[in-house]
Amino acid sequence: MDELEFRRRLLADPHDNDPKVTACKHQSIANKKFADELQQLDMQLEQALKVDVPDDLADRILFHQAGEETSKKGIQSYWSYGLAASVAFAIGLFFGQMNLLPSQQLPINSLANVALEHVSYEAQFVDNIDEKATLQQVNAKLQSFGTEMKDLPGHIYYVNYCGFDGKRSLHIVVDSPQGKVTVFVVPTPSHTISNSKDNNNESLVVPIREASLIIVGDKGQNLMPVASKIKNDLSWEI
């Protein structure tokens, strides 16, 4: 697949998971950045379209329609009520589908599993990058979450925004004293510490303010010291 076809496919569907598109995405940093930016824009558009529908919307439509049609008789009145009911049903169905976006289908206790899948999917691209990011660069990304780090937990190989369970999150790869790990700052609150593991990796979810700090490392790796250091080094805006 050439660059033109790759960009055309992603512009049509930023979440295109066709193997050819995925392979082209991992061919260069520019392609990966282009795909990430389109996914972020798509998620922002989804958020902008989310509008809460009042519980009594159908009743309001029916009441308004009934008030306008009280002077009409026979089949015309029945048609009006039927139309109002159809409109209410269609609006309810539309917003019901909007509220079942992928970002809301997974419960909070699945964050650990989402992190494992994310790391597994991105490994081919991220494992070969070394941006040598500075504390200033990391804090520039953390600013949108209302926090910053007082000190780096280790050498930063990669730092950028990503789409984590449909939400704009921060993805960091760091070489800590416990070994190379992946760190996510996700704007989804968690209330307790939780963890998960697959055949190769394990993850740890730690609550931080109205967000979650997630660490992913090799299976059997001690992740709590890394999580504790990062959590203690985060300085939050009041």
PESULQUI-V247402 format. One record per backbone hydrogen bond with DSSP energy under -0.5 kcal/mol. NH is the residue of the N-H (numbers start at 1). CO is the residue of the C=O. E is the energy in kcal/mol with one decimal. If there is no record, write none. Layout:
[[NH,CO,E] [NH,CO,E]]
This chain:
[[6,2,-2.3] [7,3,-2.5] [8,4,-2.2] [9,5,-2.5] [10,6,-1.9] [11,7,-2.3] [12,8,-1.5] [13,9,-2.0] [16,13,-1.9] [21,18,-0.5] [22,18,-2.6] [23,19,-2.4] [24,20,-2.0] [25,21,-2.2] [26,22,-1.4] [27,24,-1.4] [28,25,-0.6] [32,28,-1.9] [33,29,-2.7] [34,30,-2.3] [35,31,-2.3] [36,32,-2.5] [37,33,-2.5] [38,34,-1.9] [39,35,-2.1] [40,36,-2.4] [41,37,-2.2] [42,38,-2.4] [43,39,-2.3] [44,40,-2.1] [45,41,-2.1] [46,42,-2.1] [47,43,-2.3] [48,44,-2.1] [49,45,-1.5] [50,46,-0.6] [50,47,-0.9] [51,49,-0.8] [57,54,-1.7] [60,56,-2.3] [61,57,-2.3] [62,58,-2.6] [63,59,-2.7] [64,60,-2.8] [65,61,-2.7] [66,62,-2.5] [67,63,-2.1] [68,64,-1.6] [69,65,-1.3] [70,66,-0.6] [72,69,-1.6] [76,73,-1.0] [77,74,-0.8] [78,74,-1.4] [79,75,-2.3] [80,76,-1.6] [81,77,-2.1] [82,78,-2.3] [83,79,-2.4] [84,80,-2.5] [85,81,-2.5] [86,82,-2.1] [87,83,-2.7] [88,84,-2.6] [89,85,-2.4] [90,86,-2.7] [91,87,-2.7] [92,88,-2.5] [93,89,-2.6] [94,90,-2.6] [95,91,-2.6] [96,92,-1.9] [97,93,-2.0] [98,94,-2.0] [99,95,-1.9] [100,97,-1.3] [101,98,-0.9] [104,101,-2.4] [105,102,-1.1] [106,102,-0.7] [110,107,-2.0] [111,108,-2.0] [114,110,-2.6] [115,111,-2.3] [116,112,-1.5] [117,113,-2.1] [118,114,-2.6] [119,115,-2.5] [120,116,-2.2] [121,117,-2.3] [122,118,-2.2] [123,119,-1.1] [125,122,-1.1] [126,122,-2.7] [127,123,-2.2] [128,125,-0.8] [129,126,-2.0] [131,157,-3.5] [133,156,-1.5] [138,134,-2.1] [139,135,-2.6] [140,136,-1.6] [141,137,-1.2] [142,138,-2.1] [143,139,-1.4] [144,141,-0.8] [145,142,-1.9] [146,143,-1.8] [147,142,-1.4] [148,235,-1.5] [150,233,-2.4] [155,175,-0.9] [156,133,-0.5] [157,155,-0.7] [157,173,-2.5] [158,173,-1.3] [160,171,-2.0] [162,169,-2.3] [164,162,-0.9] [164,167,-2.9] [165,163,-0.7] [167,164,-1.5] [169,162,-2.8] [169,167,-0.6] [170,185,-2.2] [171,160,-3.1] [172,170,-0.5] [172,183,-3.0] [173,158,-2.6] [174,172,-0.5] [174,181,-2.5] [175,155,-2.7] [176,174,-0.9] [176,179,-1.8] [179,176,-1.9] [181,174,-2.9] [182,216,-2.9] [183,172,-3.8] [184,214,-2.8] [185,170,-1.8] [186,184,-0.6] [186,212,-2.6] [188,186,-1.7] [190,211,-0.9] [194,205,-1.6] [196,203,-1.6] [198,201,-2.8] [202,217,-2.3] [203,196,-3.1] [204,215,-2.4] [205,194,-3.5] [206,213,-3.0] [208,211,-1.9] [211,208,-2.2] [212,186,-2.3] [213,206,-3.1] [214,184,-2.7] [214,212,-0.6] [215,204,-2.5] [216,182,-2.8] [217,202,-2.3] [219,200,-2.5] [221,218,-2.3] [223,221,-1.0] [227,223,-2.3] [228,224,-2.9] [229,225,-2.2] [230,226,-2.4] [231,227,-2.6] [232,228,-2.3] [233,229,-1.7] [234,230,-0.8] [234,231,-0.7] [235,148,-3.5] [236,234,-0.5] [237,146,-2.5]]
